[in-house]
């Protein structure tokens, strides 16, 4: 017996997944139950599931039997083939081991003051009257934080140029057109498509720049400029030495594997872009969703302000006080329950396996669907209701709640992101009182593999303190 398959044409399934992912998953679950198979053109079939036993098997199975790289292939055009998101087997274990020390929990205190200062500087610039969107300002804050803590970059024209290039690259790389191309084309062919028109085309005696007509070519050019900056920065650090620097990139440049070998510059580039893209976009999105929910629930905001006053008084939050904000932590966890960073995470079977009740062939991708699992009414009573109390004094199982993935592939930056979100959220609460600029319903827009608030959550500063 085989799991039920969605009977739509593969191209139409891809369109529904890109354009209407939440509705597509919800309708499929209502029609087919806890598990169902999606398939896109030129890809393996994807078995989506909210079955807890199947999720447990996906997260605890042997790494050699369950690969992640093929699932994340759509990201390769931007992050590169050496990204931790695409590596499997011994390569993944070795690179993850080298990347873990800078993200250890004990290092968070060293980053805390920089995080708070970035938030405070941004809040100073928020309009005193008139509406603005939270997603945009949180993107500005989180990018500032990651450029300084991960890359150790200081203020100046060079930093601003890199910031501008990276934001444009990320915006283009997140476009639906690129996502469709990434899903439809093998990686090698996609790289060839991206290169078409990147350089002027010779038309007889004239060279013509056609990149303006090809958005993916503009993306390719931006990536080349970003790469040039990163390789130049790494070359400078190799020459000057990185021993006294404490930013993440410098620590990765010093890391050695069990044979005493460092990462190559290309590996460092791919991991740097991965950290930039993942750490910037996902954190800004979660903070935006969190305020979207909190501003609709005054009782939650009141509890958050009372807790912050109790922990930090009238002054700014100190890094060592962050872990005492239990209700704020619960609020962010409830936000991630309702809108997880990625709605599903998967593994591709490397051999035929029995997963749950199904005998599945090699090559099938099993997707642990956080979005659907986080809405199971038997696990989460009144699952659509925003209720941070669910997480007060409670710790759900790792197969019931997994906004950062699970098992050996759980997000490396989870501790960093959670710490950063609490500091930024607390600083906003301390400095301003916000109100929605317009009635705002729960609507999502896709940005690459993440789901952001459509419209960016427009707000107005009601008062400052």
VMD Tcl script that draws the C-alpha trace (Angstrom):
set ca {
  {0.00 0.00 0.00}
  {1.33 3.42 -0.96}
  {0.70 6.84 0.57}
  {-1.93 8.99 -1.21}
  {-0.65 11.19 -4.02}
  {-1.97 14.62 -4.97}
  {-3.43 13.97 -8.46}
  {-2.69 17.42 -9.94}
  {-0.14 17.86 -12.78}
  {3.38 18.26 -11.40}
  {3.83 21.80 -12.74}
  {0.56 22.89 -11.14}
  {1.66 21.37 -7.82}
  {4.88 23.39 -8.02}
  {2.90 26.55 -8.67}
  {0.60 25.89 -5.71}
  {3.59 25.19 -3.45}
  {5.35 28.40 -4.48}
  {2.32 30.70 -4.62}
  {-0.03 29.31 -1.93}
  {2.04 26.99 0.32}
  {-0.06 27.11 3.52}
  {-3.40 26.73 1.78}
  {-1.99 23.92 -0.37}
  {-0.75 21.99 2.68}
  {-3.97 22.55 4.66}
  {-6.24 21.48 1.80}
  {-4.09 18.42 1.09}
  {-4.15 17.38 4.77}
  {-7.94 17.75 4.92}
  {-8.34 15.64 1.79}
  {-5.67 12.97 2.25}
  {-4.91 12.81 5.99}
  {-1.66 12.97 7.97}
  {0.57 12.00 5.03}
  {0.42 12.80 1.32}
  {2.78 12.93 -1.66}
  {3.55 16.08 -3.66}
  {5.63 15.97 -6.81}
  {7.16 18.67 -8.98}
  {8.73 18.39 -12.46}
  {12.20 16.82 -12.48}
  {12.26 16.19 -8.71}
  {11.83 13.16 -6.45}
  {8.39 12.76 -4.86}
  {7.93 14.58 -1.53}
  {6.00 12.74 1.19}
  {4.68 15.41 3.58}
  {3.73 14.16 7.03}
  {2.53 15.29 10.45}
  {2.65 11.73 11.81}
  {4.79 11.79 14.98}
  {6.34 8.36 14.50}
  {7.37 9.19 10.93}
  {8.84 12.51 12.10}
  {10.77 10.66 14.83}
  {12.21 8.28 12.23}
  {13.22 11.18 9.97}
  {15.02 13.01 12.79}
  {16.70 10.02 14.43}
  {17.57 7.84 11.42}
  {21.12 7.14 10.32}
  {22.68 10.07 8.41}
  {23.91 7.72 5.70}
  {20.31 6.62 5.04}
  {18.71 10.09 5.09}
  {20.27 12.93 3.11}
  {19.31 16.62 3.20}
  {21.27 18.04 0.27}
  {18.78 17.01 -2.45}
  {15.91 18.66 -0.54}
  {17.78 21.96 -0.21}
  {19.07 21.94 -3.79}
  {16.91 24.99 -4.63}
  {19.24 27.05 -2.41}
  {22.47 26.08 -4.19}
  {22.37 28.89 -6.74}
  {22.78 31.45 -3.95}
  {24.52 29.70 -1.03}
  {26.85 27.44 -3.04}
  {27.48 23.69 -2.98}
  {29.74 23.85 0.14}
  {26.95 25.24 2.34}
  {26.14 23.23 5.46}
  {22.55 23.17 4.18}
  {23.59 20.99 1.23}
  {26.28 18.76 2.73}
  {25.61 15.18 3.83}
  {27.46 12.32 5.47}
  {31.00 12.79 6.73}
  {31.34 16.14 4.96}
  {28.40 17.52 6.95}
  {29.63 16.10 10.27}
  {33.12 17.50 9.76}
  {32.02 20.98 8.67}
  {29.35 21.28 11.35}
  {31.93 20.36 13.99}
  {34.20 23.16 12.73}
  {31.33 25.68 12.73}
  {29.85 24.89 16.15}
  {32.19 26.74 18.59}
  {31.27 30.32 17.51}
  {27.59 29.52 18.11}
  {27.97 27.91 21.52}
  {25.59 29.32 24.13}
  {28.40 30.78 26.22}
  {29.39 33.09 23.37}
  {25.96 34.75 23.29}
  {26.84 37.14 26.12}
  {29.71 38.50 24.03}
  {27.27 39.36 21.24}
  {24.50 40.75 23.44}
  {25.57 44.40 23.74}
  {26.17 44.69 20.00}
  {22.70 43.26 19.33}
  {21.05 45.74 21.69}
  {22.96 48.70 20.24}
  {21.92 47.78 16.69}
  {18.27 47.65 17.76}
  {18.52 50.94 19.65}
  {20.12 52.80 16.73}
  {17.40 51.60 14.38}
  {14.60 52.60 16.79}
  {16.08 56.11 16.96}
  {15.44 56.40 13.21}
  {11.86 55.12 13.25}
  {9.33 57.79 12.10}
  {7.79 59.82 14.91}
  {4.61 60.10 12.87}
  {3.37 58.12 9.93}
  {3.37 54.40 9.20}
  {6.31 52.11 8.47}
  {6.62 48.33 8.14}
  {8.15 46.20 10.87}
  {9.58 43.62 8.49}
  {11.70 46.27 6.78}
  {13.13 47.75 10.00}
  {13.75 44.31 11.52}
  {15.61 43.30 8.36}
  {17.78 46.39 8.85}
  {18.46 45.47 12.49}
  {19.21 41.79 11.93}
  {21.47 42.50 8.96}
  {23.37 45.07 11.03}
  {23.77 42.52 13.83}
  {25.00 39.74 11.58}
  {27.44 41.97 9.67}
  {29.02 43.01 12.96}
  {28.92 39.83 15.02}
  {29.40 37.27 12.26}
  {31.63 39.31 9.97}
  {33.14 41.83 12.38}
  {32.59 44.64 9.88}
  {32.72 48.22 11.14}
  {30.88 51.30 9.92}
  {32.03 52.93 6.71}
  {31.48 53.24 2.98}
  {32.72 49.69 2.31}
  {30.24 48.19 4.77}
  {27.37 50.22 3.32}
  {28.26 49.12 -0.21}
  {28.37 45.48 0.83}
  {25.06 45.86 2.70}
  {23.43 47.34 -0.40}
  {24.77 44.59 -2.68}
  {23.78 41.80 -0.32}
  {20.22 43.09 0.21}
  {19.70 43.41 -3.55}
  {21.13 39.92 -4.07}
  {18.90 38.42 -1.38}
  {15.80 40.15 -2.76}
  {16.48 38.83 -6.25}
  {17.46 35.39 -5.00}
  {14.18 35.18 -3.08}
  {12.02 36.02 -6.10}
  {9.51 33.38 -7.16}
  {11.01 33.30 -10.67}
  {14.35 32.13 -9.26}
  {12.58 29.61 -7.02}
  {10.75 28.13 -10.03}
  {14.02 27.94 -12.00}
  {15.84 26.35 -9.04}
  {13.12 23.72 -8.67}
  {12.86 22.95 -12.39}
  {16.51 22.87 -13.46}
  {19.44 20.70 -12.35}
  {22.07 22.75 -10.49}
  {24.62 22.69 -13.35}
  {22.07 23.87 -15.90}
  {20.78 26.54 -13.53}
  {24.30 27.98 -13.19}
  {24.53 28.15 -16.99}
  {21.17 29.95 -17.19}
  {22.27 32.43 -14.54}
  {25.39 33.18 -16.56}
  {23.52 34.00 -19.81}
  {24.01 37.69 -20.54}
  {26.08 38.30 -17.40}
  {28.80 39.72 -19.61}
  {28.06 41.93 -22.65}
  {27.16 39.94 -25.77}
  {29.15 40.58 -28.95}
  {26.83 41.56 -31.80}
  {29.15 42.13 -34.74}
  {31.31 45.16 -33.91}
  {29.11 46.13 -30.93}
  {28.92 44.73 -27.41}
  {25.36 44.78 -26.02}
  {24.44 44.62 -22.34}
  {21.27 42.52 -22.13}
  {21.31 41.91 -18.37}
  {18.56 44.50 -17.80}
  {16.13 42.14 -19.54}
  {17.16 39.05 -17.58}
  {16.50 39.29 -13.83}
  {18.43 36.10 -13.07}
  {21.45 37.58 -14.84}
  {21.26 40.62 -12.57}
  {21.27 38.15 -9.67}
  {24.38 36.47 -11.08}
  {26.20 39.81 -11.38}
  {25.27 40.77 -7.83}
  {26.53 37.42 -6.55}
  {29.83 38.00 -8.33}
  {30.19 41.43 -6.71}
  {29.35 40.05 -3.27}
  {31.86 37.23 -3.77}
  {34.57 39.69 -4.81}
  {34.01 41.62 -1.58}
  {34.11 38.49 0.60}
  {37.22 37.03 -1.03}
  {38.99 40.39 -0.74}
  {38.04 40.60 2.94}
  {39.31 37.08 3.59}
  {42.55 37.79 1.74}
  {43.07 40.88 3.91}
  {42.51 38.88 7.09}
  {44.85 36.12 5.97}
  {47.53 38.78 5.54}
  {46.84 40.66 8.78}
  {46.05 37.64 10.98}
  {42.79 36.72 12.66}
  {44.02 35.46 16.03}
  {42.81 38.50 17.99}
  {39.46 38.85 16.24}
  {36.31 37.40 17.83}
  {33.78 37.62 14.97}
  {32.41 34.36 13.60}
  {34.11 34.58 10.19}
  {37.53 35.01 11.78}
  {36.87 32.06 14.11}
  {35.88 29.92 11.12}
  {39.09 30.94 9.36}
  {41.01 29.62 12.39}
  {39.01 26.36 12.64}
  {40.75 23.10 11.74}
  {39.39 19.63 11.06}
  {40.70 16.47 12.71}
  {43.56 16.40 10.17}
  {44.55 19.99 10.97}
  {43.18 21.34 7.68}
  {41.33 24.70 7.46}
  {38.28 25.43 5.33}
  {39.05 26.62 1.82}
  {38.12 30.18 0.90}
  {35.29 28.80 -1.25}
  {33.93 26.83 1.72}
  {34.20 29.95 3.88}
  {32.39 31.98 1.22}
  {29.51 29.49 0.98}
  {29.11 29.24 4.76}
  {29.33 33.04 5.10}
  {26.53 33.57 2.57}
  {24.48 30.86 4.31}
  {24.86 32.58 7.68}
  {24.04 35.96 6.18}
  {20.94 34.79 4.34}
  {19.56 32.48 7.02}
  {20.42 34.59 10.04}
  {19.17 37.83 8.53}
  {15.89 36.89 6.88}
  {14.45 34.30 9.24}
  {15.01 36.31 12.43}
  {13.49 39.48 10.95}
  {10.49 37.48 9.77}
  {9.86 35.86 13.16}
  {10.09 39.21 14.97}
  {7.60 40.70 12.51}
  {5.14 37.85 13.05}
  {5.59 38.11 16.83}
  {4.62 41.78 16.90}
  {1.77 41.08 14.50}
  {0.29 38.68 17.06}
  {1.17 40.70 20.18}
  {-0.37 43.93 18.87}
  {-3.65 42.06 18.43}
  {-3.54 40.82 22.04}
  {-3.16 43.73 24.51}
  {-3.20 41.32 27.47}
  {-0.06 39.63 26.10}
  {1.69 42.96 25.57}
  {0.83 44.00 29.13}
  {2.36 40.81 30.54}
  {5.47 41.26 28.41}
  {5.98 44.83 29.64}
  {5.43 43.80 33.26}
  {7.98 40.99 32.98}
  {10.55 43.26 31.32}
  {10.13 45.87 34.08}
  {10.49 43.19 36.74}
  {13.70 41.82 35.19}
  {15.41 44.99 33.93}
  {13.68 47.84 35.75}
  {13.61 51.08 33.76}
  {17.02 50.56 32.16}
  {18.08 48.58 29.10}
  {18.15 44.80 29.28}
  {21.58 43.42 30.18}
  {22.76 40.37 28.21}
  {22.90 38.23 31.38}
  {19.22 39.03 32.10}
  {17.90 37.62 28.82}
  {17.27 34.08 30.11}
  {14.98 35.43 32.85}
  {12.40 36.66 30.29}
  {10.34 33.48 30.40}
  {7.09 34.96 29.09}
  {8.90 36.68 26.22}
  {10.54 33.36 25.36}
  {7.11 31.69 25.43}
  {5.71 34.42 23.16}
  {8.42 33.84 20.56}
  {7.94 30.07 20.79}
  {4.20 30.46 20.23}
  {4.94 32.65 17.22}
  {7.21 29.95 15.80}
  {4.52 27.36 16.47}
  {2.02 29.27 14.33}
  {4.51 30.38 11.69}
  {7.67 28.20 11.75}
  {10.74 29.55 9.98}
  {10.35 26.89 7.28}
  {7.01 25.04 6.99}
  {8.67 21.66 6.38}
  {12.11 20.03 6.58}
  {13.03 16.85 4.78}
  {15.35 13.94 4.19}
  {15.84 11.92 0.99}
  {15.94 8.13 1.44}
  {19.20 6.61 0.23}
  {17.77 3.09 0.28}
  {14.29 1.52 0.39}
  {12.94 1.94 3.92}
  {9.80 1.43 5.96}
  {8.77 4.81 7.36}
  {5.67 4.66 9.53}
  {3.26 2.28 7.81}
  {4.69 2.79 4.33}
  {7.35 0.88 2.39}
  {9.09 3.71 0.57}
  {11.56 3.58 -2.35}
  {15.05 5.06 -2.41}
  {14.99 8.60 -3.73}
  {11.74 9.66 -2.06}
  {11.92 12.75 0.17}
  {10.12 12.53 3.52}
  {9.13 15.99 4.73}
  {8.49 16.52 8.45}
  {5.85 19.24 8.18}
  {6.17 21.64 11.12}
  {3.34 23.87 9.94}
  {0.77 21.03 9.99}
  {2.21 19.30 13.08}
  {2.09 22.55 15.07}
  {-1.63 22.72 14.31}
  {-2.64 19.21 15.37}
  {-5.56 19.80 17.78}
  {-4.67 16.68 19.80}
  {-1.27 18.24 20.58}
  {-2.27 21.91 20.63}
  {-5.86 22.61 21.81}
  {-7.42 25.49 19.86}
  {-4.43 25.37 17.52}
  {-5.24 28.59 15.64}
  {-5.32 30.67 18.83}
  {-2.24 32.71 19.82}
  {-1.57 31.65 23.40}
  {1.98 31.99 24.84}
  {0.85 30.30 28.07}
  {1.15 26.99 26.22}
  {4.91 27.21 26.72}
  {5.07 28.47 30.29}
  {6.71 25.72 32.34}
  {6.21 23.21 29.52}
  {8.60 21.66 27.05}
  {6.96 19.92 24.08}
  {8.57 16.86 22.56}
  {11.10 17.32 19.73}
  {8.75 15.62 17.26}
  {5.74 17.74 18.26}
  {7.49 21.11 17.97}
  {10.46 21.70 15.68}
  {10.56 25.23 14.20}
  {14.34 24.93 13.69}
  {14.30 21.38 12.33}
  {15.42 18.37 14.30}
  {18.00 15.72 14.98}
  {21.59 16.17 13.84}
  {20.43 18.74 11.25}
  {18.77 21.14 13.69}
  {19.63 24.74 12.82}
  {23.18 25.55 13.94}
  {22.22 29.16 14.64}
  {19.18 28.38 16.82}
  {20.72 29.65 20.08}
  {22.02 32.77 18.34}
  {18.62 33.50 16.76}
  {16.65 32.94 19.98}
  {19.01 35.16 21.94}
  {18.95 37.89 19.30}
  {15.14 37.88 19.03}
  {14.70 38.28 22.79}
  {17.15 41.19 22.96}
  {15.63 43.03 19.98}
  {12.05 42.40 21.12}
  {12.83 43.65 24.62}
  {14.53 46.80 23.31}
  {11.52 47.64 21.14}
  {9.15 47.11 24.10}
  {11.33 49.31 26.28}
  {11.70 52.17 23.80}
  {8.35 52.48 22.01}
  {4.69 51.60 22.13}
  {3.38 50.56 18.73}
  {-0.08 50.23 17.27}
  {-1.20 48.74 13.95}
  {-1.39 51.34 11.18}
  {-4.24 49.46 9.52}
  {-6.30 46.38 10.34}
  {-3.94 43.57 9.45}
  {-5.03 40.01 8.71}
  {-2.78 36.92 8.72}
  {-1.46 36.79 5.15}
  {1.80 35.28 3.98}
  {4.15 36.12 1.14}
  {6.90 33.77 0.01}
  {10.53 34.95 0.12}
  {12.57 32.04 -1.13}
  {12.01 29.13 1.26}
  {10.66 31.33 4.09}
  {7.17 32.76 4.57}
  {6.98 36.44 5.51}
  {4.05 38.69 6.47}
  {2.48 40.10 3.31}
  {2.64 43.87 3.56}
  {5.40 43.74 6.18}
  {3.16 44.52 9.24}
  {2.54 48.30 8.97}
  {2.65 50.11 12.34}
  {2.75 53.57 13.90}
  {4.77 54.68 16.93}
  {2.15 55.71 19.49}
  {4.62 56.86 22.14}
  {8.32 56.74 23.04}
  {10.01 56.28 26.37}
}
mol new
graphics top color blue
foreach p $ca { graphics top sphere $p radius 0.5 }
foreach p [lrange $ca 0 end-1] q [lrange $ca 1 end] { graphics top cylinder $p $q radius 0.2 }
display resetview
